[in-house]
Amino acid sequence: MKESDIIRKSISGDALTLEEAMVLYAMPVARLAYAADILRRQMVEDENVVTWQIDRNVNITNVCISGCRFCNFHCKPHDTEHAFITSIEEYCEKIDVMLALGGDQLLLQGGLHPSLGIEYYEGLFSELKRRYPDLRLNALGAPEVSHIARISGITVRQTLERLAAAGLDSLPGAGAEILSDDVRRRISPAKPSAQEWVEVMHEAHLINLPTTATMMYGHIETPRQRVEHLLRIRDLQARCPEGHYGFTAFIPWVFRSAGTQLESECAIPPFSPLEYIRIVAVSRLLLNNIRNIQASWLTVGKETAQAALHAGANDMGSIMIEENVLSSAGAHNRFDAEGIQQAIREAGFTPRLRDQLYRPREYRPQGA
């Protein structure tokens, strides 16, 4: 099939084959960006709007047994000097700051803690919702859910249903990395498999729990594995029951390697803004059944994120009041609410504050 036919097929909403997707991936970046922008304009409600969010990323714990070679943040259970579990009082302090800045949501992530089962998370979520009834909890990646199910002796479905009953509002796409077991064995040897990630997300879709999907690229994976990852996300979205949320957004981000074990073991390619634009554009064109594509300004910086808005992305994500994991590996870009809105305007768009379901919110920080 000719390149123009492949692009036309994608823009029309049809599913590309792996062979067609590989041809698409190899096209010139300018052509991909142009086509992806056309599809973006078709898929979003208002082509002149770019959305953004205010939430706070709080780490439940830094104890993790997954052995990820790309993470500087985690520590082993026996490391009593550095291990922590966030207390309710600490959550409240962080939530109060977030609410004062106009936020509405906690992004709660931790690690695969060997002692924190389903009862712990039910108690945590219930208590946070008791104290802050309007707070939204976007919590736990698929590997954490799979781990909780395993150590609690219950199914993934039961785990998700109990977490949702306790206050879980949505499931972030963390832990996907690259959905290839060959890659996962090398970079995160004890983390649940690619199929387990897929299983958790599919079960979440079946009970209509909103989710997002991610891809961490730029380490040891091949272009083919990137494409296979995207197609696996697309096919999983296609299995979502009609009328259910499924994946509300896809977020690709580049691996930040500073000081990681993976950096010392492998030749990590330098960051390329053009390659990031390629990833965003290809994501839009292959994931033509997922409405929102997010520009990961935290890992690529303001200018590259702005360029991505003209290559298929329609969302700038959160100002991320707090972020520890990527920051510990060299991601030091920062935005406040005014800065992210200004960046969106500079790129030629109108900023619109949103919630996790991409519904518009009024920007009203306390004291404003």
C-alpha positions in Angstrom: 0.0 0.0 0.0 1.2 3.5 -0.9 2.2 5.9 1.9 -0.7 8.2 1.0 -3.2 5.3 1.2 -1.9 4.4 4.6 -2.3 7.9 5.9 -5.8 8.1 4.3 -6.8 4.8 6.0 -5.7 6.1 9.4 -7.4 9.5 9.1 -10.6 7.7 8.1 -10.5 5.8 11.4 -9.6 2.4 10.1 -7.1 0.1 11.9 -3.7 -0.2 10.3 -1.9 -3.6 10.1 1.5 -4.0 11.7 3.2 -3.8 8.3 1.3 -0.6 7.4 2.1 0.8 10.8 5.8 0.2 10.3 5.7 2.0 6.9 3.8 4.9 8.6 6.5 5.1 11.4 9.3 5.4 8.9 7.7 8.4 7.0 9.2 11.9 7.2 8.3 13.6 10.4 6.9 16.7 8.7 4.4 14.4 6.8 3.4 12.6 9.9 2.9 15.8 11.8 0.7 17.2 9.1 -1.5 14.1 8.9 -1.7 13.8 12.7 -2.8 17.4 13.0 -5.6 16.7 10.5 -6.8 13.8 12.5 -6.6 15.8 15.7 -8.8 18.4 14.3 -11.4 15.7 13.3 -11.4 14.0 16.7 -11.5 16.9 19.3 -14.5 18.9 20.1 -12.8 22.3 19.5 -9.7 22.3 17.3 -8.5 25.6 18.8 -8.5 24.4 22.4 -5.7 22.6 24.3 -6.6 21.2 27.7 -4.6 21.1 30.9 -5.1 20.0 34.5 -4.2 20.7 38.1 -3.5 17.7 40.3 -0.8 16.5 42.6 1.3 13.4 42.3 1.8 11.9 45.7 3.8 8.7 46.3 2.1 6.3 48.6 5.4 4.6 49.4 8.8 4.3 47.9 9.2 0.6 48.8 9.1 -1.6 45.7 10.2 -5.1 44.8 9.9 -4.8 41.0 13.6 -4.1 40.5 13.1 -1.5 37.7 16.5 -0.6 36.3 15.2 2.8 35.2 14.0 4.0 38.6 16.1 6.0 41.1 13.2 6.6 43.5 12.4 3.1 44.9 14.1 1.4 47.9 14.0 -2.2 49.1 11.8 -3.2 52.1 14.8 -3.8 54.3 16.1 -0.3 53.7 14.6 1.1 56.9 16.6 4.3 56.8 15.0 5.5 53.5 11.7 3.6 53.3 8.5 5.5 53.9 4.7 5.2 53.8 2.9 8.5 53.5 0.7 9.2 56.6 -2.8 10.6 56.5 -1.6 13.8 58.0 0.9 14.2 55.2 -1.8 13.5 52.6 -3.9 16.2 54.2 -1.2 18.8 54.1 -0.5 18.1 50.4 -4.2 18.0 49.5 -4.8 21.4 51.2 -2.1 23.0 49.1 -3.4 21.4 46.0 -7.0 22.6 46.6 -5.7 26.1 47.3 -4.1 26.1 43.9 -7.4 25.2 42.2 -6.7 21.4 41.8 -9.2 18.7 42.3 -7.3 15.4 42.1 -4.5 13.3 43.6 -2.5 11.1 41.3 -1.5 8.4 43.8 1.3 6.0 42.9 3.7 3.9 44.9 5.5 0.7 44.3 5.0 -3.0 44.7 5.1 -3.0 48.5 5.1 -6.6 49.8 3.0 -5.8 52.9 0.3 -3.5 51.6 -2.7 -5.5 50.5 -6.2 -4.6 49.5 -7.4 -3.7 53.0 -4.7 -1.0 53.3 -5.7 0.7 50.1 -9.4 0.4 50.9 -8.7 2.1 54.2 -6.6 4.8 52.7 -9.1 5.7 49.9 -12.1 5.6 52.2 -10.4 7.9 54.7 -9.3 10.4 52.1 -12.8 10.5 50.6 -14.3 10.9 54.1 -12.1 13.9 54.8 -12.4 15.4 51.2 -15.7 14.2 49.6 -15.1 16.1 46.3 -11.5 14.9 45.9 -10.9 12.7 42.9 -8.5 9.8 43.2 -6.5 8.8 40.1 -4.6 6.0 41.7 -2.4 3.0 41.2 -0.9 1.7 38.0 -1.9 -1.7 36.5 1.2 -3.4 38.0 0.2 -2.2 41.4 -3.3 -3.5 41.0 -2.0 -6.9 39.8 0.4 -7.0 42.7 -2.3 -6.1 45.2 -4.6 -8.8 43.8 -1.8 -11.4 44.0 -0.7 -10.8 47.6 -4.4 -10.4 48.7 -5.4 -13.7 47.2 -8.3 -12.2 45.1 -8.9 -11.6 41.4 -8.0 -8.5 39.5 -11.8 -7.8 39.0 -12.4 -8.1 42.7 -9.5 -5.8 43.5 -10.7 -3.1 41.1 -14.3 -3.4 42.3 -13.2 -3.1 46.0 -10.9 -0.1 45.2 -13.7 1.6 43.3 -16.1 1.1 46.1 -13.6 2.6 48.5 -13.2 5.8 46.4 -11.0 5.1 43.4 -12.2 7.3 40.5 -9.8 6.4 37.7 -6.7 4.3 36.9 -3.6 5.9 35.4 -1.6 4.2 32.7 1.6 3.9 34.7 3.7 0.8 34.4 3.2 0.1 30.7 6.7 1.1 29.7 6.9 -1.0 26.6 4.4 -3.8 26.3 7.0 -6.4 25.3 8.0 -9.1 27.8 11.5 -9.2 26.2 11.9 -5.5 27.1 10.3 -5.9 30.5 12.5 -8.7 31.5 15.5 -6.5 30.9 14.3 -3.2 32.5 11.9 -4.3 35.2 12.4 -8.0 35.9 10.0 -8.5 38.7 7.2 -6.2 37.4 4.0 -7.9 36.2 4.0 -9.0 32.5 2.7 -7.1 29.5 -0.3 -9.4 29.4 -1.0 -8.7 33.1 -1.0 -5.0 32.3 -3.5 -5.6 29.5 -5.7 -7.7 31.8 -5.9 -5.1 34.5 -6.9 -2.4 32.0 -9.4 -4.6 30.2 -11.1 -5.5 33.6 -11.2 -1.8 34.4 -12.9 -1.1 31.1 -15.4 -3.8 31.7 -16.5 -2.2 35.0 -16.4 1.3 33.4 -13.5 2.6 35.4 -11.8 5.3 33.3 -8.1 4.7 32.5 -5.2 6.2 30.6 -2.4 4.5 28.7 1.3 5.4 28.5 4.5 4.5 26.7 8.0 5.1 28.1 10.3 5.0 25.0 14.0 5.8 24.4 15.8 3.1 26.2 16.4 -0.5 24.8 13.3 -0.9 22.7 13.2 -1.1 18.9 11.0 0.9 16.6 9.0 -2.2 15.9 8.4 -2.8 19.6 7.2 0.8 19.9 4.7 0.2 17.1 3.6 -3.1 18.6 3.0 -1.3 21.9 0.8 1.2 20.2 -1.2 -1.4 18.3 -1.7 -3.4 21.5 -3.2 -0.2 23.2 -5.4 0.4 20.1 -6.7 -3.2 20.1 -7.4 -3.1 23.8 -9.4 0.1 23.4 -11.4 -1.6 20.6 -12.4 -4.3 23.1 -13.9 -1.7 25.5 -17.7 -2.1 25.8 -19.6 0.5 23.9 -20.5 3.5 26.1 -17.7 2.8 28.6 -14.9 5.2 29.2 -12.0 3.0 28.2 -8.7 4.9 27.6 -9.5 8.6 27.9 -6.0 9.6 26.8 -2.6 8.3 25.7 0.7 9.8 27.1 4.0 8.9 25.5 7.1 10.1 27.4 10.8 9.8 26.8 12.9 7.8 29.3 15.0 10.0 31.6 18.2 8.2 32.5 20.3 10.3 34.7 21.9 8.2 37.4 19.8 5.1 36.7 21.1 1.5 36.7 19.9 1.2 33.1 22.0 4.2 32.0 25.1 2.4 33.4 24.3 -0.8 31.7 23.2 0.3 28.2 23.9 2.9 25.6 20.9 5.2 26.0 20.2 7.3 22.9 20.3 11.1 23.4 16.9 12.8 23.5 15.7 14.0 20.0 12.9 16.5 19.8 12.2 15.3 16.2 11.9 11.7 17.4 9.4 12.8 20.1 7.3 14.6 17.5 7.4 11.4 15.4 6.2 9.4 18.4 3.3 11.8 19.1 2.2 11.9 15.5 2.4 8.2 15.0 0.5 7.8 18.3 -2.3 10.0 17.0 -2.5 8.2 13.7 -2.3 4.6 15.1 -4.5 5.3 18.1 -7.4 6.7 16.1 -9.9 5.3 18.6 -8.5 7.3 21.5 -9.5 10.9 21.5 -6.8 12.6 23.6 -3.0 12.6 23.1 -1.0 14.3 25.8 2.3 16.2 25.3 4.7 15.2 28.1 6.2 18.6 28.8 7.8 17.3 32.0 10.2 15.0 30.1 10.6 17.0 26.8 10.4 20.6 27.9 8.2 23.5 26.9 9.3 24.1 23.2 9.1 20.5 22.2 5.7 20.1 23.9 4.4 23.1 22.1 5.5 21.6 18.8 3.7 18.4 19.6 0.5 20.4 19.8 0.9 20.8 16.0 1.7 17.2 15.5 -1.4 15.4 17.0 -1.4 16.3 20.7 -4.4 18.2 22.1 -3.5 18.2 25.8 -0.7 19.5 28.0 -1.4 17.4 31.0 -1.0 18.6 34.6 1.1 21.3 36.2 2.2 18.5 38.5 2.5 20.3 41.8 4.6 17.4 43.0 6.6 14.8 41.1 9.4 12.6 42.5 10.1 9.6 40.3 11.0 11.3 37.0 12.6 14.2 38.8 15.0 11.8 40.4 16.2 10.7 36.9 16.8 14.2 35.5 13.3 15.6 34.5 13.5 19.1 36.0 11.0 21.0 33.8 8.4 22.9 35.7 5.1 24.8 35.1 2.7 26.6 37.3 -0.9 27.3 36.2 -0.1 30.6 34.6 3.0 29.2 32.9 1.2 26.3 31.3 -1.6 28.5 30.0 0.9 31.0 28.6 2.7 28.1 26.8 -0.5 27.0 25.2 -1.3 30.5 24.0 2.2 30.9 22.6 1.6 27.8 20.6 -1.5 29.3 19.1 -4.3 27.7 21.1 -6.8 28.5 23.8 -6.1 26.9 27.1 -9.0 25.1 28.9 -8.8 23.6 32.4 -10.2 20.1 32.5 -10.8 17.2 34.9 -9.7 13.6 34.5 -12.6 12.9 32.2 -11.8 15.9 30.0 -14.8 17.9 31.2 -14.2 21.7 31.4 -13.5 23.2 34.8 -13.4 26.8 35.9 -10.0 27.9 37.0 -10.6 29.3 40.5 -7.6 29.1 42.9 -8.4 30.1 46.5 -8.0 33.8 47.1 -8.2 34.6 43.4 
